[in-house]
Amino acid sequence: MSETATNIHPYSLEILPPKAEGGSYQWAIRKNGKLMQRSDRSLPSEAKARENGLSQVEKLLSGAGDR
């Protein structure tokens, strides 16, 4: 799996590239290496996936995303 990771302790954001050319990007949030959340929609670009994923991490860090 190819990925780009951004660390936001204790979370990390992985941007997952499309599996096929012309496909869409996804993201995954991990906390201490354990999968916490995945994107629920396909995103058209790496930048959009990163922006959307970081938004979710910010919610988790602020406590708004606690389950």
C-alpha positions as CSV (number, residue, x, y, z in Angstrom):
1,M,0.0,0.0,0.0
2,S,1.4,3.4,-1.0
3,E,0.6,6.2,1.4
4,T,1.5,9.6,2.5
5,A,1.4,10.1,6.3
6,T,1.1,13.3,8.4
7,N,1.6,12.9,12.2
8,I,-0.7,14.8,14.5
9,H,0.2,13.2,17.8
10,P,-1.3,10.8,18.9
11,Y,-3.1,10.6,15.5
12,S,-1.6,10.0,12.1
13,L,-3.4,10.8,8.8
14,E,-2.7,8.6,5.8
15,I,-3.7,9.7,2.3
16,L,-4.4,6.7,0.2
17,P,-3.9,7.1,-3.5
18,P,-6.4,5.7,-6.1
19,K,-6.2,2.0,-6.8
20,A,-6.7,2.7,-10.5
21,E,-5.8,5.6,-12.7
22,G,-8.5,8.2,-12.7
23,G,-9.8,6.9,-9.4
24,S,-10.4,8.8,-6.2
25,Y,-8.4,9.4,-3.0
26,Q,-9.2,8.2,0.5
27,W,-7.8,8.9,3.9
28,A,-7.4,7.0,7.1
29,I,-6.9,8.3,10.7
30,R,-4.9,6.1,13.1
31,K,-4.4,6.7,16.8
32,N,-1.2,5.1,18.1
33,G,-1.2,2.9,15.0
34,K,-4.8,1.6,15.4
35,L,-7.3,2.5,12.7
36,M,-9.8,5.0,14.2
37,Q,-11.7,6.3,11.1
38,R,-11.7,6.2,7.3
39,S,-13.1,8.6,4.8
40,D,-16.7,7.9,4.0
41,R,-16.5,9.5,0.5
42,S,-14.2,9.4,-2.4
43,L,-12.2,12.6,-3.0
44,P,-11.0,13.9,-6.4
45,S,-7.5,14.9,-5.4
46,E,-4.8,14.3,-2.8
47,A,-5.1,17.9,-1.6
48,K,-8.9,17.5,-1.1
49,A,-8.3,14.2,0.8
50,R,-5.7,15.8,3.0
51,E,-7.9,18.8,3.7
52,N,-10.9,16.6,4.6
53,G,-8.8,14.3,6.7
54,L,-7.1,17.1,8.6
55,S,-10.5,18.5,9.3
56,Q,-11.5,15.3,10.9
57,V,-8.3,15.0,12.9
58,E,-8.9,18.6,14.2
59,K,-12.4,17.5,15.4
60,L,-10.9,14.5,17.2
61,L,-8.2,16.7,18.8
62,S,-10.8,19.2,20.0
63,G,-13.0,16.3,21.5
64,A,-15.8,16.9,19.0
65,G,-15.3,13.6,17.3
66,D,-15.2,11.5,20.4
67,R,-17.5,8.5,20.3
